[in-house]
Amino acid sequence: CKRMMRMIGYKEGYGLGKNKQGRLEPALAPRQHGRRGLGHHVPRIEDSGLKWNPAEEVIKCVEDMKWIRNPNSNTPVLEEMRHWLYQGPKKMTIDEVAFCCEHILKNIINAKSVFDNLDDADVRRARTRCDPYETIRGAFFLNRAAVKMANIDRACNFMFTKPGGLGENELLYFADVCAGPGGFSEYVLWRKKWRAKGFGLTLKNENDFRLEDFYAGPCETFHPYYGPKENGDVFDPDNQEAFTNLIMQHTHGKGVHFMMSDGEFSTKGQENIQEILSKQLYLCQCLIALMIVREGGDFVTKLFDLFTPFSAGLVYLLYLCFEEVCIFKPNSSRSANSERYLICKKKRGGTQDVVEYLKHVNRLLLKCGENDDVLRLVSYNELKREKQFVQYLRASNNDLGRKQITALCKIAAFYADNTLVETKQADMRKQCLEYWKLPDETRTIPRHMNPEDKLNTLLKDTSFLTINPAQLMEFNIENALLSPYDWFCMPCGTKPGPDDDKKNATFYMGMGRSNVHRYIKNSWVQVDDIGIELPSNTLVYAEVVYEMTKEFIHQQEVLALHIIDAFYLGGVDISKKYLRSRNEETKLFCEALWKPAGNNYIRIRAKELLPVGSYICEKLRVTQRKMKNNCDALVYEIPEKTLDVSGYNKDKLYFIPQSVIFLRSTANPWNRYVSKTHSITYVFNCKTNEKLFDLHRPSSAEASFVESFKGRLIWHWPNDPSLTINRFAKFIKD
């Protein structure tokens, strides 16, 4: 070969070509990856000095959680905290090492810098291939945030969705702040169904909650709120106060059981100072939590790096306000980013001074310039005295920093070599979903069904729907109410005859949000005359009434749906429960559905069950009110509820009764009587002569929804001249 090259003029040490201009070294094998051009070379991957060591990576399903408890029960006073505050020129670099090792901070910055000149799409592909938990994604939820909350909740032994002390007949109240499109809330609503009532505050428009995409949980019990300026700005003090007032009104002045926040905004190109750019977001989320979480309640919020004195001081204040805190990075949060969650357990009392201090700092941040930024919330001297806290924060930053460096180096390695694969992805998906108690399902859009098909999925027998109530009149009262203590009744607006079918008592079926159907003349008709929302798989017997306040020219009236009895509530079959238990469940359901002021939906409330006993006529008492037309009318006053009282409006609600509906609570052959010896009720089986006090009442003595519905009575009071209240009173007394 060399002899032939010499024959055509080749000389040792010179290149080929007419002017001997050819290359002297052999061409290297191509080293490009992905869509990079041939010969393109990114030296920083090799030159960063950081290499991926697989032995440094820990892959496991159950994470370690390290909590820190504040042994001191006192919270600082406002005057003391004001002396801690330090302002100075705005600082746009992070070089503090008081709360982490210097080499950890340096290596995090170096590892992040590796990706500055790399192709974003190739980096994402490498990240997807290398993260052992990546294939979990959003599971069957709206997004990955829902899975993060499921992960955090399970790691905390379901501290959020199954808090200790929550009674069976209590709603779980929660708030979701800076968390659009709402993955956190979708998870909570999936876990608790309608028994959780949520309130959301987030920026409107592109960052808004997407309730229409809550496929897994009932969005009807979640209420977005945007403040008086309708923008959802969490920095705005007016929005903070209004959100707090809304929550206190709807939680009977107690506050939510827990708050979640997941605020973030794009810091592309400034990832190394994300902590500085996000500090006011950190502060406002923590401030709102201290304003709305009830004593003994919990809080979880997303943070990023915690290297600066500002962040350390904020976490320290939360450490003082809760019994325990934990800085935690769940498996579902990508290891290569600086994201972590601050989890705060059991809020202490006496935190109002901290709230006022953070409000003061937020006002400073809203108007601060380049030379008067807030740099420290807590003095170095105060933090030095709390050695336990500083050691905890430092250990957390170092540990999470090392894991982040390893993950970043792993992505770089997978970027450089596209033959590398993470073999544990499938196994980690299976293990984690099982541990978090999430089904391994894909996200699917709920199937659209017509009301007849939907009803057939809920009920085996629908024949009872067409049964009309028996009319209670003078001639049949003795037979119809032979055993009065078997019965409960309620004043209603239902009139005799079919003149007002849309308002008279009938069935309502909820198929999700405003897709509600009404049963009229043996067919289902979509409700279009009133604004109403009901969760999917809801079937109730109800009527529409005009609720009124004030009188004469000041009279105000609004439409409301009054539920008489319920079969299904948000997919939960309560038809076999005792009548009073069904009523209590329905009241809870209606409270969960109660909308904040200013919405376009009507009120939904459960009727008050009045036991037919010796005091029934006093409870049926009507009073006269003057209507708009200056005519007097007999009205029934609705028992006052906390949620009825909005602001300073303490006027009693009332409606014009047109009838009384009776529902039987006992099932044949059982009847209820009052023991003359013990003055309490008991049930008696007329076939077996068995007697049992109500406390030990067997389920066979309790009428189901269908039994109560089939045997219901209607008395057209107070307009029935044949059966007056006096005659009714005499009969009950006798």
Residue, then its C-alpha position, 0 to 999 in steps of 0.5 A: c500500500k505504501r509502495m503504491m502511494r509513493m509511486i503516485g507522489y506521496k512523501e512521509g510526513y506530508g498530506l495527500g493532495k496536489n499541494k500536500q494539504g491533506r490531514l496527517e492523523p487518522a479520522l476518529a470514530p464519530r462521537q455525536h449523540g442524538r441529533r447533534g451534528l457529525g463531529h459536534h463536541v461538548p467538552r463540559i461533560e467530560d471536563s466538569g470533573l464530576k463523574w457518575n458513580p452508580a454505587e452512590e445512588v440509593i434506589k428504594c421504595v420506602e424513603d427515610m424521613k427525619w423529623i425535628r421537634n422543637p422542645n421549646s413551646n414558646t413562640p417569639v413575640l413581634e418586637e423581638m422578631r422585628h430586631w432580627l430583621y435585616q435589610g440590605p442591597k439585593k444579592m443575586t448570588i448564592d455563596e453562603v455556606a453556613f447551612c451546607c458544606e462548601h464543596i457540596l454547594k460548589n459541586i451542585i452549581n458545577a453539575k447544573s452548569v454542565f447542562d448550560n450548552l446541551d440540547d434540551a430535548d436530548v437532556r429530557r430524553a436522558r432524564t427519562r431513561c435514567d430516573p428509576y421512578e420516571t415511569i410512574r409519571g402522573a399515574f391516573f391523575l391530572n399530573r405528577a403533582a398528584v402522585k407527589m402528594a400521594n407519595i408524601d401522604r403515605a410517607c407521613n402515614f396518611m397524616f393528611t387524608k386520615p388525620g387523627g381526631l377526625g370524626e366519622n361525621e366530619l368533613l376534612y377541610f383543606a386548602d391548596v395554594c399556588a397549585g394550579p392546575g390542581g393535582f394535589s387537590e385531585y389526589v385528596l378528593w380521590r382519596k376522600k371523595w366528597r367528604a373532603k372540602g377544599f379551597g384553592l387560591t392560585l393565579k388565574n388564566e394559564n396557571d388556573f385550576r382545571l376542574e374539568d380535568f379532575y377525573a379521579g375525584p369530585c371537583e364539586t366540593f373544591h372551590p377556587y377563589y381569587g380574592p377581591k381583585e379576581n387575580g389569585d395573586v398570593f402576594d397581595p395582602d387583600n387576597q390573603e385576608a379575603f381567603t382567610n375570611l372565606i375559610m373561617q366562614h366555611t369551617h365554622g371559625k376553626g380553619v382547615h385541617f391542612m394546607m398544601s402549596d406547590g408554588e413555582f415559576s419559570t427560572k430558566g437560565q437562572e436555576n442557580i439562584q432559583e431560591i433567591l427569586s422564589k423567596q417571597l413565594y416561600l414566605c407568602q405560602c407559609l404566611i397563609a398557612l399560619m393564617i388558615v390552618r387550625e390549631g393541631g393542623d398540618f402544612v406541606t409546601k414545596l421549596f427549592d434550595l435552602f442555602t440563604p439566611f432568608s430561607a433558613g430563617l423562614v424554615y426556623l419560624l415554621y419550626l417554632c410554630f409547629e410541633e415537628v417539621c421535616i424537610f423531605k424529598p419524595n421519590s416522585s420528585r426528580s432527584a436531579n432538581s433542587e425541589r424538596y418539601l417542608i412538612c409541618k405537623k400539628k400547628r401550635g397555638g399562639t402564632q399570631d405574632v409570627v403571622e404579623y411579622l411575616k405580613h410586615v416582611n411581605r409588605l417590605l418585599l412588595k415595595c423594596g428596591e435594589n438597596d433595601d431587600v430583606l436578606r434575613l428574617v432571623s438573626y445569626n445569633e438566634l439561629k446559633r442558639e438553636k444548634q439542633f435546628v442548624q445541624y438538622l438544616r445543614a445535614s438535610n442540605n448536604d444529604l439532598g445536595r449529594k443526591q442531586i449531584t449524583a442524579l445530575c451526573k447520571i443524566a450527563a452519563f446517559y446523555a453521553d451514552n444513549t445505550l445506557v438504561e435504568t433496569k429498575q424502572a418497572d420494578m420501582r413503579k410497581q413497588c411504589l404504587e403498591y406502597w402508596k396504595l394507588p391502583d396501577e391504572t391509566r388515566t381515562i376520560p369518564r365515559h359519557m352516559n345518558p341518564e337512563d343508562k347511568l341509573n341502571t348502573l346504580l339501581k337494580d330495580t327502578s320501579f319505585l320511582t313512579i310511586n306517588p305519595a299517599q295523601l294524609m287527610e282527615f278521614n285516613i289519619e288514624n290508619a296512616l299514622l297509627s304509630p306516630y313514633d315510626w315517622f319523621c316529617m318535614p315542611c315542604g314547598t311541594k304543591p298539589g297537582p302537576d302545575d309546578d313539576k319543576k319545583n315539586a318533590t322528585f328525583y335528581m340525578g347528578m352526573g358530574r358538575s352541572n350535568v344534572h337531570r330531574y325525573i318528571k313524568n316518568s322520564w329524565v330531563q336535564v335541569d336548565d332552569i336553575g344553576i346546580e352542581l352535583p357529583s357524579n353518581t348522586l341520586v336524591y329525592a328533593e324539591v326546589v323552593y324559594e328561600m327568602t330573607k327580610e320583608f316587604i320592599h326589602q324582601q330578597e329571595v333565592l332558589a334552593l334545592h332542599i334534599i328530602d332523602a338520599f339514595y346515592l351521594g357521590g357514588v356512595d350508596i347510603s340507601k340501607k342506612y337508617l333514615r336519621s343517619r341518611n339525613e346526617e350524611t346528606k347534611l354533611f354532603c350539602e355542607a361539602l357542596w356549599k359554594p362561596a358567595g358570588n357563585n352562580y349555583i343555588r344553595i343545596r341543603a338537607k331538610e330538617l327531620l322532625p320526629v312525629g312526637s308530642y312536640i311536633c306541632e310546636k316545631l311545625r309552627v308557622t309565622q306571618r311575614k309580609m311579602k313584596n306585594n304587601c300581603d301577609a303569608l304564613v312562612y316556616e323559618i329555616p333553622e339557622k346554620t353558620l354558613d347561612v350567616s354571611g358577613y353582617n346578614k343575620d336575617k332569618l331564612y324562611f320559605i312558604p310551606q305548601s305541604v308536609i312530607f312524612l317518611r317512615s323510619t321503621a320497617n314492618p313488622w317493627n314499630r316504635y313506642v315510648s317506654k313509660t317507665h324509662s321515657i325513651t323510645y324502643v322498637f317492638n316486633c309485632k310478630t315475635n313480640e321482641k322489644l329492644f331499646d333504640l340504642h340496640r335497634p337491629s338493622s331489620a327494624e330500619a326502613s331503607f330508602v326504598e321502603s321510606f319512599k314507597g310508604r311516604l305521606i303528604w299532607h297539604w298543610p297549611n292549606d288543607p281545610s279538612l285536616t287542620i293543625n289543631r286536629f293533627a295536634k289532638f291526634i298526636k297527643d291522643 
